[in-house]
Amino acid sequence: MEGMEYFYELFRGLPRGGPGDNKSTRKAFSYLKNLPSEPFILDIGCGYGIQTLELARISKGKIIALDNYQPFLDILMQNAKKGGFDNKIIPKNQSMLEMDFKNDTFDIVWSEGAIFVIGFRNGLKKCNQLLKNKGHFVVSEAVLLLPNLPKPLKEFWGEVYPDIKDIKSNISLIEDEGFNVLSHFTLPKSCWVDFYSQMNKEIKELKKKYHNNKIALQVFEKCEKESNIYAKYSDYFGYEFFITQKN
Ligand SMILES: C[S@@+](CC[C@H](N)C(=O)[O-])C[C@H]1O[C@@H](n2cnc3c(N)ncnc32)[C@H](O)[C@@H]1O
């Protein structure tokens, strides 16, 4: 995408890379039963790793934090060091499209708001291979919460994620790919409201900084459009956390 550097600059100024909060990370983790005392965890598309740090707080395991943007991993490791978790988190700069871990490696694969990059079905297939027997895949994924989308919303999703589905269809997909759904829940609206209010604040400043830069302004306008779509149609879509176990 042209102007990716402005997109990254915007995201470096946000408290996290997508809607989510520590309470929901903890809630999702609480559904995992009979874990080994030190589970080996992979966090895919960790960004600057707010959820990675939370996983380090609530589990005794080691976590590989995978993202393909080094500055995010650097921020994560600075924060890990501050919190005394740098011995539990191993940053890995690699694309999720090219993960080179051996099969049957992880007790838990975690991914908040990122698996769409390889597509949900592909993500399920890949994570199934990476997980040990009875391992867990915990993922938050954009879903449709209501049918009959208004036209502008239909067009928006057609452009950004044509594969978006409702919760029931996602559960069928998860089961088709060899997992049981232990639980699932919708992220609270407050996660989205906080995320976009921070984003809008940041965009206001960046628009001043780049007032003469057409490409940067286009990037920010695209993000603003997304935020406006959420403000108008927030009942129609959200993020669903799926807590699953490999059969
Ligand atoms: C919406 S953010 C979510 C970040 C974080 N999980 C959170 O909830 O705050 C998506 C993340 O996926 C990462 N990403 C995008 N494409 C990727 C790829 N091909 N391989 C690995 N990470 C990727 C981005 O750098 C970004 O950090």
The ligand as an SDF file (V2000), in Angstrom:
LIG
                    3D

 27 29  0  0  0  0  0  0  0  0999 V2000
   -4.5600   -4.7350   13.9020 C   0  0  0  0  0  0  0  0  0  0  0  0
   -2.8890   -4.9690   14.4320 S   0  0  0  0  0  0  0  0  0  0  0  0
   -3.1200   -5.9430   15.9080 C   0  0  0  0  0  0  0  0  0  0  0  0
   -1.9560   -5.8270   16.8370 C   0  0  0  0  0  0  0  0  0  0  0  0
   -2.1390   -6.4540   18.2150 C   0  0  0  0  0  0  0  0  0  0  0  0
   -2.4190   -7.8680   18.1520 N   0  0  0  0  0  0  0  0  0  0  0  0
   -3.2340   -5.7270   18.9870 C   0  0  0  0  0  0  0  0  0  0  0  0
   -4.3480   -6.2800   19.1400 O   0  0  0  0  0  0  0  0  0  0  0  0
   -2.9770   -4.6110   19.4570 O   0  0  0  0  0  0  0  0  0  0  0  0
   -2.2680   -6.1540   13.2550 C   0  0  0  0  0  0  0  0  0  0  0  0
   -0.7860   -6.4910   13.4260 C   0  0  0  0  0  0  0  0  0  0  0  0
   -0.4390   -7.4760   12.4310 O   0  0  0  0  0  0  0  0  0  0  0  0
    0.8570   -7.1620   11.9540 C   0  0  0  0  0  0  0  0  0  0  0  0
    0.9960   -7.7540   10.6170 N   0  0  0  0  0  0  0  0  0  0  0  0
    0.4590   -7.3330    9.4410 C   0  0  0  0  0  0  0  0  0  0  0  0
    0.8240   -8.1580    8.4410 N   0  0  0  0  0  0  0  0  0  0  0  0
    1.6140   -9.1130    9.0040 C   0  0  0  0  0  0  0  0  0  0  0  0
    2.3040  -10.2380    8.4890 C   0  0  0  0  0  0  0  0  0  0  0  0
    2.2410  -10.5640    7.1970 N   0  0  0  0  0  0  0  0  0  0  0  0
    2.9970  -11.0030    9.3410 N   0  0  0  0  0  0  0  0  0  0  0  0
    3.0640  -10.7110   10.6830 C   0  0  0  0  0  0  0  0  0  0  0  0
    2.4430   -9.6330   11.2210 N   0  0  0  0  0  0  0  0  0  0  0  0
    1.7300   -8.8570   10.3940 C   0  0  0  0  0  0  0  0  0  0  0  0
    0.9160   -5.6410   11.9390 C   0  0  0  0  0  0  0  0  0  0  0  0
    2.2630   -5.1750   11.9270 O   0  0  0  0  0  0  0  0  0  0  0  0
    0.1670   -5.3100   13.2130 C   0  0  0  0  0  0  0  0  0  0  0  0
    1.0420   -5.2420   14.3000 O   0  0  0  0  0  0  0  0  0  0  0  0
  1  2  1  0
  2  3  1  0
  2 10  1  0
  3  4  1  0
  4  5  1  0
  5  6  1  0
  5  7  1  0
  7  8  2  0
  7  9  1  0
 10 11  1  0
 11 12  1  0
 11 26  1  0
 12 13  1  0
 13 14  1  0
 13 24  1  0
 14 15  1  0
 14 23  1  0
 15 16  2  0
 16 17  1  0
 17 18  1  0
 17 23  2  0
 18 19  1  0
 18 20  2  0
 20 21  1  0
 21 22  2  0
 22 23  1  0
 24 25  1  0
 24 26  1  0
 26 27  1  0
M  CHG  2   2   1   9  -1
M  END
$$$$
